[in-house]
Amino acid sequence: MENRNIWIKKLIYRSKYTGTRETDLLLGNFAEKYLKNLNDDELLSYENLLVSGDPRIWRLSIDIEKSEDKKENIIIELIKNFKGF
């Protein structure tokens, strides 16, 4: 359980410092509110999304790009439906 909490804290930190302000705000606020409620598979998908890079995350979140990964799509839909601005 402690390792999971550390993992979530690291993901929240990384979400706040992705590279651009827009994505930092979107993902930082989303992460603080929702990551603790995600299961481990969803957290792994979220972590992989962060690794994919800021430009791609933004394109996915505004429907310029579509993902073929079903798990990633679940995370993207959660982010798009998040009203945390």
PEQUIGI-V558537 format. One record per residue. PHI is phi in radians with two decimals (999 if undefined). NEAR is the number of other ideal C-beta (glycine too) atoms within 8 Angstrom. Layout:
<<PHI:NEAR> <PHI:NEAR>>
//
This chain:
<<999:4> <-1.14:5> <-1.08:6> <-1.10:8> <-1.10:8> <-1.14:8> <-1.03:9> <-1.11:11> <-1.07:8> <-1.12:8> <-1.13:14> <-1.09:12> <-1.05:8> <-1.08:9> <-1.17:14> <-1.44:10> <-2.32:7> <-1.52:12> <2.50:7> <-2.10:8> <-1.04:5> <-1.03:7> <-1.25:13> <-1.01:13> <-1.15:9> <-1.06:13> <-1.30:14> <-1.07:11> <-1.17:11> <-1.05:14> <-1.06:13> <-1.05:8> <-1.48:8> <-1.99:10> <-1.05:14> <-1.13:5> <-1.64:4> <-1.44:9> <-1.40:5> <-1.08:7> <-1.10:7> <-1.18:11> <-1.10:13> <-1.12:8> <-1.09:13> <-1.12:13> <-1.07:9> <-1.12:9> <-1.10:12> <-1.04:12> <-1.16:6> <-1.18:7> <1.86:7> <-0.99:9> <-1.04:6> <-1.17:9> <-1.01:14> <-1.13:11> <-1.05:9> <-1.14:14> <-1.28:11> <-1.98:6> <1.14:6> <-1.41:5> <-2.20:7> <-2.02:5> <-1.67:8> <-1.60:3> <-1.50:7> <-1.09:5> <-1.15:9> <-1.11:12> <-1.07:9> <-1.08:10> <-1.14:12> <-1.07:12> <-1.12:8> <-1.06:10> <-1.12:11> <-1.12:7> <-1.48:6> <-1.23:11> <-1.96:4> <-1.71:7> <-1.33:5>>
//
